Structure formats: structure tokens, C-alpha cells
Amino acid sequence: MDPTYRNLESAELGITTVDHCFDTPGGMSRAVKKAEGGRDAPVCISDHTRGDGKVRTLSEQVSLETRTRALNPKFYEGLLKHGHEGVCQIEAQVSNTLGRSAAAG
């Protein structure tokens, strides 16, 4: 079995912003690992939300979203201006990244 695959549906939502993005590719990756006797199946993320599109590994996509969102002062300071709801969005991104790490290694 070759890579598992997830397509991004929106430029507004990424692999670290919604929790259902890690259960599907992460769960599939774990199922492949079990079926293949311990061999990891790469997780690929397809981003066709703008331009010609780009396919990245899960690691590349998480890194991109972490740099452009979680570690970007313009992004998180803007969220913090929204008080409780902004903090909830930041917390969700951290939790989703942790969940992805647990599910997909």
C-alpha cells in the first residue's frame, strides 16, 4: 500500500485547524502500518485551494501551517484581539497538531 492522502478543501482551513483532518489520514496511516507489518505509509496533503496546487508530506504541511499561523505574530496577535474565541482557536491548533502527532507519528 502506498501513501494515504488528504485534500484541503479551503484556504481558510488547514490540517492543523480542524480535528477531523488528523483522524482520517492518521487513522489510515496506522491501519496501513498494521496491515503492512510495521511499515509506515507516508501521508500526503493536497492543496489545490489556489493556483496550480501543491502536494506536500504531512510534515511539510504541518510545518507550513505552524510557521504561517502559530508562530506568526500577525496571525496570533490578531486572534488574541478576539479574546476568548481567539484563544480557543489557538488552543485548537495546538491540540490538533498534538493529535496528528499521536495518530500519524
Backbone as JSON, one array per atom type, in Angstrom:
{
  "sequence": "MDPTYRNLESAELGITTVDHCFDTPGGMSRAVKKAEGGRDAPVCISDHTRGDGKVRTLSEQVSLETRTRALNPKFYEGLLKHGHEGVCQIEAQVSNTLGRSAAAG",
  "N": [[0.85, -1.17, 0.0], [0.52, 2.22, -0.77], [1.01, 5.8, -0.29], [-1.15, 7.48, 2.1], [-3.8, 9.87, 1.76], [-4.95, 13.22, 1.8], [-7.12, 15.83, 0.97], [-7.06, 19.34, 0.98], [-9.77, 21.43, 1.57], [-10.24, 24.14, 1.64], [-8.82, 27.41, 1.64], [-8.95, 28.7, 4.0], [-9.09, 26.83, 6.03], [-6.94, 24.47, 7.51], [-4.72, 21.64, 7.89], [-4.07, 21.73, 10.54], [-6.12, 23.12, 11.74], [-8.65, 21.98, 12.0], [-10.15, 19.23, 13.66], [-10.97, 16.83, 12.41], [-9.22, 16.39, 10.36], [-7.0, 15.0, 11.24], [-7.86, 12.52, 12.12], [-8.67, 11.0, 9.89], [-6.41, 10.82, 7.84], [-4.43, 10.11, 9.7], [-5.52, 7.86, 11.0], [-5.78, 6.14, 8.8], [-3.09, 5.88, 8.13], [-2.12, 4.53, 10.37], [-3.6, 2.15, 10.11], [-2.54, 1.12, 7.72], [0.08, 0.72, 8.56], [-0.28, -1.33, 10.42], [-1.37, -3.35, 8.75], [0.69, -3.73, 6.94], [2.72, -4.84, 8.39], [4.24, -3.16, 10.09], [5.41, -1.25, 8.49], [5.6, 2.14, 7.72], [3.2, 4.22, 6.14], [3.48, 6.92, 3.99], [1.94, 10.11, 4.57], [0.18, 12.18, 2.5], [-0.65, 15.51, 1.62], [-2.87, 17.31, -0.23], [-3.03, 20.4, -1.68], [-5.06, 22.24, -3.33], [-6.25, 24.67, -3.3], [-5.63, 27.11, -4.31], [-4.2, 28.5, -7.26], [-1.99, 26.35, -9.15], [-1.84, 24.24, -7.45], [-0.49, 22.03, -4.92], [1.26, 19.27, -3.66], [2.05, 18.04, -0.56], [4.08, 16.51, 2.01], [2.8, 15.24, 5.13], [4.33, 16.23, 7.24], [5.59, 18.46, 6.01], [3.32, 20.05, 5.5], [2.26, 20.53, 8.08], [4.42, 21.92, 9.15], [4.45, 24.19, 7.47], [1.93, 25.36, 8.11], [2.3, 25.82, 10.83], [4.38, 27.71, 10.84], [3.14, 29.83, 9.42], [0.89, 30.4, 10.88], [0.67, 29.59, 13.85], [3.23, 30.44, 14.77], [3.4, 32.97, 13.78], [3.41, 36.26, 14.48], [1.61, 38.27, 13.53], [-0.62, 36.78, 12.9], [-1.37, 35.32, 15.33], [-1.56, 37.43, 17.18], [-3.62, 38.89, 16.11], [-5.69, 37.06, 16.49], [-5.75, 37.0, 19.29], [-6.84, 39.46, 19.87], [-9.48, 38.97, 19.76], [-10.25, 37.96, 22.12], [-11.6, 35.48, 24.24], [-12.58, 33.69, 22.22], [-10.57, 33.86, 20.27], [-8.39, 32.78, 21.69], [-9.37, 30.19, 22.0], [-9.23, 29.32, 19.34], [-6.45, 29.28, 18.95], [-5.74, 27.36, 20.85], [-7.05, 25.12, 19.79], [-5.58, 24.69, 17.47], [-3.1, 23.92, 18.53], [-3.88, 21.59, 19.94], [-4.85, 20.02, 17.81], [-2.52, 19.67, 16.32], [-1.01, 18.16, 18.12], [-2.69, 15.92, 18.28], [-2.47, 14.95, 15.66], [0.19, 14.27, 15.65], [0.15, 12.14, 17.45], [-1.54, 10.37, 16.08], [-0.42, 10.0, 13.51], [2.24, 9.7, 13.88]],
  "CA": [[0.0, 0.0, 0.0], [1.29, 3.44, -0.89], [0.64, 6.88, 0.63], [-2.51, 7.92, 2.39], [-3.98, 11.15, 1.08], [-6.0, 14.13, 2.29], [-7.2, 17.05, 0.18], [-7.54, 20.53, 1.7], [-10.95, 21.94, 0.87], [-10.38, 25.58, 1.76], [-7.62, 28.16, 2.04], [-9.18, 29.16, 5.38], [-8.91, 25.72, 6.96], [-5.78, 23.66, 7.21], [-4.59, 20.36, 8.57], [-3.97, 21.98, 11.99], [-7.21, 23.95, 12.24], [-9.85, 21.2, 12.28], [-9.75, 17.94, 14.21], [-11.22, 15.66, 11.55], [-8.12, 16.2, 9.41], [-5.99, 14.04, 11.68], [-8.37, 11.17, 12.32], [-8.71, 10.26, 8.63], [-5.09, 10.38, 7.37], [-3.71, 9.45, 10.79], [-6.09, 6.52, 11.17], [-5.4, 5.34, 7.64], [-1.66, 5.6, 8.24], [-1.98, 3.47, 11.38], [-4.15, 0.91, 9.54], [-1.55, 0.63, 6.76], [1.22, 0.23, 9.33], [-0.65, -2.63, 10.97], [-1.54, -4.29, 7.64], [1.96, -3.95, 6.25], [3.71, -5.4, 9.3], [5.08, -2.16, 10.72], [5.92, -0.25, 7.54], [4.83, 3.39, 7.69], [2.74, 4.75, 4.85], [3.53, 8.37, 4.03], [0.68, 10.86, 4.48], [0.31, 13.29, 1.57], [-1.7, 16.52, 1.71], [-3.04, 18.01, -1.5], [-3.55, 21.76, -1.53], [-5.47, 22.8, -4.62], [-7.15, 25.77, -2.97], [-5.27, 28.27, -5.14], [-3.17, 28.25, -8.27], [-1.85, 25.02, -9.74], [-1.9, 23.22, -6.41], [0.76, 21.52, -4.38], [1.14, 18.1, -2.8], [3.1, 18.07, 0.46], [4.0, 15.48, 3.04], [2.14, 15.72, 6.34], [5.32, 17.03, 7.97], [5.73, 19.75, 5.33], [2.1, 20.84, 5.67], [2.19, 20.98, 9.47], [5.46, 22.93, 9.29], [3.98, 25.4, 6.79], [0.85, 25.97, 8.89], [2.86, 26.29, 12.1], [5.11, 28.96, 10.55], [2.28, 30.91, 8.94], [-0.18, 30.67, 11.84], [1.01, 29.53, 15.28], [4.45, 31.2, 15.08], [3.34, 34.24, 13.07], [2.82, 37.24, 15.4], [0.46, 38.95, 12.95], [-1.76, 35.87, 12.96], [-1.86, 35.04, 16.68], [-1.95, 38.68, 17.85], [-4.96, 39.19, 15.6], [-6.64, 36.19, 17.18], [-5.85, 37.4, 20.69], [-7.72, 40.64, 19.96], [-10.86, 38.49, 19.84], [-10.47, 37.44, 23.46], [-11.79, 34.05, 24.5], [-12.71, 32.93, 20.97], [-9.24, 33.79, 19.66], [-7.61, 31.82, 22.47], [-9.9, 28.87, 21.64], [-8.69, 28.96, 18.03], [-5.04, 28.94, 19.14], [-5.71, 26.08, 21.58], [-7.46, 24.07, 18.86], [-4.46, 24.41, 16.57], [-2.11, 23.16, 19.31], [-4.45, 20.26, 20.19], [-4.91, 19.28, 16.54], [-1.16, 19.3, 15.96], [-0.67, 17.07, 19.02], [-3.46, 14.76, 17.85], [-1.88, 14.48, 14.43], [1.45, 13.62, 16.02], [-0.19, 10.85, 18.05], [-2.18, 9.49, 15.1], [0.38, 9.72, 12.32], [3.66, 9.57, 14.23]],
  "C": [[0.9, 1.24, 0.0], [0.71, 4.55, -0.01], [-0.86, 7.0, 0.89], [-2.6, 9.38, 1.95], [-5.12, 11.93, 1.71], [-5.96, 15.39, 1.43], [-7.69, 18.19, 1.07], [-8.67, 21.16, 0.9], [-11.01, 23.46, 0.8], [-9.05, 26.22, 2.13], [-7.74, 28.65, 3.48], [-8.91, 28.08, 6.42], [-7.72, 24.89, 6.54], [-5.79, 22.38, 8.01], [-4.49, 20.55, 10.09], [-5.15, 22.74, 12.56], [-8.49, 23.17, 12.56], [-9.45, 19.78, 12.68], [-10.0, 16.75, 13.29], [-10.12, 15.43, 10.52], [-7.07, 15.22, 9.92], [-6.56, 12.64, 11.88], [-8.37, 10.37, 11.02], [-7.32, 9.87, 8.15], [-4.29, 9.67, 8.45], [-4.19, 8.04, 11.0], [-5.73, 5.61, 10.02], [-3.93, 4.95, 7.7], [-1.4, 4.48, 9.24], [-2.49, 2.13, 10.86], [-3.16, 0.29, 8.55], [-0.36, 0.03, 7.51], [0.92, -1.16, 9.9], [-0.75, -3.69, 9.86], [-0.23, -4.66, 6.97], [3.07, -4.43, 7.19], [4.69, -4.38, 9.85], [5.65, -1.1, 9.79], [5.01, 0.97, 7.54], [4.42, 3.74, 6.27], [2.81, 6.27, 4.93], [2.13, 8.99, 3.89], [0.94, 12.05, 3.58], [-0.91, 14.2, 1.69], [-1.72, 17.27, 0.39], [-3.69, 19.37, -1.24], [-3.82, 22.35, -2.9], [-6.44, 23.96, -4.39], [-6.83, 27.03, -3.74], [-4.18, 27.87, -6.13], [-3.18, 26.83, -8.82], [-1.92, 23.9, -8.71], [-0.53, 22.7, -6.04], [0.45, 20.3, -3.54], [2.35, 18.12, -1.86], [2.99, 16.83, 1.34], [3.28, 16.08, 4.24], [3.09, 16.63, 7.12], [5.5, 18.41, 7.34], [4.52, 20.63, 5.55], [1.97, 21.38, 7.09], [3.23, 22.08, 9.7], [5.03, 24.26, 8.67], [2.91, 26.11, 7.63], [1.35, 26.49, 10.22], [3.59, 27.61, 11.9], [4.16, 30.1, 10.21], [1.16, 31.27, 9.91], [0.36, 30.74, 13.26], [2.23, 30.37, 15.64], [4.48, 32.57, 14.41], [2.65, 35.28, 13.97], [1.6, 37.96, 14.82], [-0.8, 38.08, 13.05], [-2.26, 35.72, 14.4], [-2.21, 36.31, 17.45], [-3.33, 39.12, 17.38], [-6.01, 38.33, 16.28], [-6.83, 36.62, 18.64], [-6.72, 38.64, 20.89], [-9.18, 40.24, 20.08], [-11.15, 37.79, 21.16], [-10.58, 35.93, 23.51], [-11.84, 33.23, 23.2], [-11.36, 32.8, 20.25], [-8.34, 32.79, 20.36], [-8.07, 30.4, 22.15], [-9.36, 28.41, 20.3], [-7.22, 28.55, 18.13], [-4.92, 27.58, 19.82], [-6.08, 24.93, 20.65], [-6.32, 23.69, 17.93], [-3.39, 23.59, 17.28], [-2.62, 21.73, 19.53], [-4.49, 19.41, 18.92], [-3.53, 18.84, 16.09], [-0.69, 18.13, 16.83], [-1.41, 15.79, 18.62], [-2.89, 14.13, 16.59], [-0.58, 13.73, 14.71], [1.18, 12.23, 16.61], [-0.73, 9.88, 17.01], [-1.26, 9.09, 13.96], [1.88, 9.62, 12.61], [4.45, 10.79, 13.87]]
}
